[in-house]
Amino acid sequence: MSLVAENLALVRARIDAAAREAGRDPSEVRLVAVSKKKPTALVREAYEAGQRDFGENYVQELLAKAEECADLSELRWHMIGHLQRNKVKPVLRVAAAIHTVDSMKLARDLGKRAMETPMPVVRRLEAGTDQRLPVLIEVNVGGEAQKSGCEPSAVPDIAQAIEAQGSLQLAGLMTVPPHTEDPSGARPFFDRLVELQHEHGGSARFGELSMGMSHDLEPAVQAGATFVRIGAAIFGAREA
Ligand SMILES: *Cc1c(COP(=O)(O)O)cnc(C)c1O
């Protein structure tokens, strides 16, 4: 087994254990393998091991990797980094989901562009006939000045802006909590995202919660994550 395959199995075991501990069905938690700053050779290893969802932060890197991996027909790219409005168009050609919508303007731009760029069937997150692009609202629950994401109070307006776009599907909420040494320190921030979900329509409106990284996946899964975004624990540490 390749190292990446071994790491994937370890991460999956961590997710499953955390889910069971919280009385959740582990299959509710989907793993997005974050391959930023790592070569596509490792993406291929993960794909060989059965991984299908991959996350990238930077538009140029996402586009280059999508091209290099174009033969991996079931691979789904998740855009998990800050998205500038002038970069929307190329991202729509390759992304199966966008986790980082944090303004009404971005929602409108995405909606307009997504009308012109239908997603290939194999790239869809869900089986079925829904042709809308799933997008999540990134919320800066920690209120950190240097982080992207909207303020919690902006969630209702951005949600409405997404719902007004016939080409977008409001899929859920995403967050990156402030870093804490002890992973359990992230738990209150994950709980805050869950609270926001409940305040604004619950899981019927916001089906997905994208939260949890290598360091804090357990508290995220225990709080209710449906997507965890894991990089280092699968592909190894990145250079700073
Ligand atoms: C880099 C990154 C991840 C993965 O982080 P790891 O600590 O490597 O697991 C997840 N989400 C976002 C938004 C990231 O930028």
PDBQT file of the ligand as one rigid body, heavy atoms in Angstrom, charges set to zero:
ROOT
HETATM    1  C1  LIG A 301      -5.113  23.855   3.916  1.00  0.00    +0.000 C 
HETATM    2  C2  LIG A 301      -6.549  23.799   4.243  1.00  0.00    +0.000 A 
HETATM    3  C3  LIG A 301      -7.131  22.635   4.760  1.00  0.00    +0.000 A 
HETATM    4  C4  LIG A 301      -6.340  21.396   5.114  1.00  0.00    +0.000 C 
HETATM    5  O1  LIG A 301      -5.537  21.656   6.230  1.00  0.00    +0.000 OA
HETATM    6  P1  LIG A 301      -4.630  20.512   6.884  1.00  0.00    +0.000 P 
HETATM    7  O2  LIG A 301      -4.220  21.119   8.179  1.00  0.00    +0.000 OA
HETATM    8  O3  LIG A 301      -3.497  20.263   5.967  1.00  0.00    +0.000 OA
HETATM    9  O4  LIG A 301      -5.473  19.315   7.065  1.00  0.00    +0.000 OA
HETATM   10  C5  LIG A 301      -8.489  22.642   4.974  1.00  0.00    +0.000 A 
HETATM   11  N1  LIG A 301      -9.250  23.731   4.712  1.00  0.00    +0.000 NA
HETATM   12  C6  LIG A 301      -8.728  24.864   4.229  1.00  0.00    +0.000 A 
HETATM   13  C7  LIG A 301      -9.620  26.019   3.951  1.00  0.00    +0.000 C 
HETATM   14  C8  LIG A 301      -7.359  24.929   3.993  1.00  0.00    +0.000 A 
HETATM   15  O5  LIG A 301      -6.845  26.077   3.538  1.00  0.00    +0.000 OA
ENDROOT
TORSDOF 0
